[in-house]
Amino acid sequence: MTGGETLVEAALRVLNTPDPVEKAKLGDQIANNWLQGLILDSYTPSQPDFIVPDRPARLTNVKLVSPSLMPKLGKAGSLQSRQAIVHSLVHTESWAIDLSWDIIARFGKQESMPREFFDDFVRVAQDEGRHFTLLAARLEELGSHYGALPAHDGLWDSAVATSKDLFARLAVEHCVHEARGLDVLPTTISRFRNGGDNQTAELLEKVIYPEEITHCAAGVKWFKYLCSRSCGGEESDDEVVNKFHEVVRSYFRGPLKPPFNESARRAAGFGPQWYEPLAVKDFTQ
């Protein structure tokens, strides 16, 4: 479906698709259409705003529990632990697909964002769909399937909390949650290697890890853009960082947890001054 459909309309179709496998396929098709110029407009300015669902359509085959009730994942030393870790990653990527299309549908027109914003988050959405597909296939190779274990929806709880503020959405989802993924992925990769599962380790290290850096970079880039636009292009680096601290403290519960992956975070465009003041000072794992 291209025709006169705008990107925002297409994004809503993804959000209203309940099957995560179909969601990923549809998102990939729409991303290709947009990036190849087959979808011409991001949105129609004169058209009334579409209603973006508070919660995207989801199948009910995954048992949801509170984050505090989630079973321990283990350290990838057993098949059961490897299945649990990959299942958790599959679930996270399924929500990441929705998050990427949601930011396009919810904020793109509302905030009059430039075309490059849509380009960036379409690419993020396409990556997340590919990550989901690859990890779901790997989970089946490990003898399990998505839905075999419980999961929690903490990631979407943050999306609801930031649904009315693009500053907050970019800061919390892309510069806190996604950056946390950068912090823990190297350890996860090492655990799979040590457990003898080089195939999963390679998938995480060669495909997912470098692309997640670019997703975090998109959050940093557009947070800086909003700061610059709101101040007429005159906001200093210190003022941007202070704004980030203010937003995170308002919308994210609790402090950030070290250790931080400083090199990956720097590659994504933000240094320690962004996150260290928000961290627990005496945290021990």
Secondary structure, DSSP 8 states (H G I E B T S, - for coil): --TT--HHHHHHHHHT---HHHHHHHHHHHHHHHHTTSS--S--TTS------SS----S-S-B--GGG------SSSHHHHHHHHHHHHHHHHHHHHHHHHHHHHHTTTTT--HHHHHHHHHHHHHHHHHHHHHHHHHHHTT--TTSS-B--HHHHHHHHTTT-HHHHIIIIIIIIHHHHHHHHHHHHHHHHHTT-HHHHHIIIIIIHHHHHHHHHHHHHHHHHHHHHHTTT---HHHHHHHHHHHHHHHS-S-B-S---HHHHHHTT--HHHHGGGB-TT---
